[in-house]
Amino acid sequence: MLFTAVLIPAEEGGFVAFNPETGATTQGESVPEAVANLQEATELYLEEFPMQSVGQPLVTTFDVAGANA
């Protein structure tokens, strides 16, 4: 099954990785490490809470006027 990985730079360095389909969240020092950790966390979640595929995820971005990032 294909899942989504959302990676956000962490303030202390590295990345926080989140899977919106399962809610699994983890971290890693690099993008590959964060994704590998997220894959493992998602696999562990699915062992306890199996899911059926509902199709390909669609990920996009949007801009909010006046928001300072």
C-alpha positions in Angstrom: 0.0 0.0 0.0 1.1 3.5 -0.7 1.2 6.0 2.2 1.9 9.6 2.6 5.0 11.0 4.5 4.9 14.6 5.6 8.3 15.8 6.8 8.8 19.1 8.7 12.2 20.4 9.8 12.6 20.1 13.6 13.8 23.1 15.6 16.5 21.0 17.2 17.7 19.6 13.8 16.6 16.7 11.8 13.0 16.1 10.7 9.6 15.2 12.2 7.8 12.7 10.0 4.0 12.3 10.0 1.7 9.8 8.2 -1.8 11.4 8.0 -3.5 8.1 7.0 -2.6 6.4 10.3 -1.5 9.3 12.5 2.0 7.7 13.0 4.6 10.3 13.9 8.3 9.9 14.4 11.6 11.7 13.7 15.1 11.3 12.2 18.3 13.1 11.7 18.0 13.0 7.9 15.1 12.7 5.4 16.0 9.0 4.6 16.2 8.2 8.4 12.9 10.0 9.1 11.1 8.1 6.3 12.6 4.8 7.4 11.5 5.4 10.9 8.0 6.4 9.7 7.8 3.3 7.6 8.6 1.2 10.6 6.1 3.0 12.8 3.4 2.7 10.2 4.0 -1.0 9.8 3.7 -1.5 13.6 0.5 0.5 13.5 -0.9 -1.6 10.7 -0.1 -4.9 12.6 -2.5 -3.7 15.3 -5.0 -1.8 13.1 -5.2 -3.2 9.6 -6.5 -0.9 6.8 -7.8 -1.4 3.3 -6.5 0.7 0.5 -8.7 3.6 -0.4 -6.7 4.9 -3.3 -3.8 7.2 -4.0 -3.2 10.1 -1.6 -3.3 13.6 -3.0 -1.0 16.1 -1.4 -0.9 19.8 -2.2 0.1 23.1 -0.6 -1.6 26.4 -0.2 -0.5 30.0 0.8 -2.0 32.1 3.5 -1.8 35.8 2.9 -0.1 37.7 5.8 1.2 34.6 7.5 4.9 35.0 8.5 6.8 31.8 8.4 
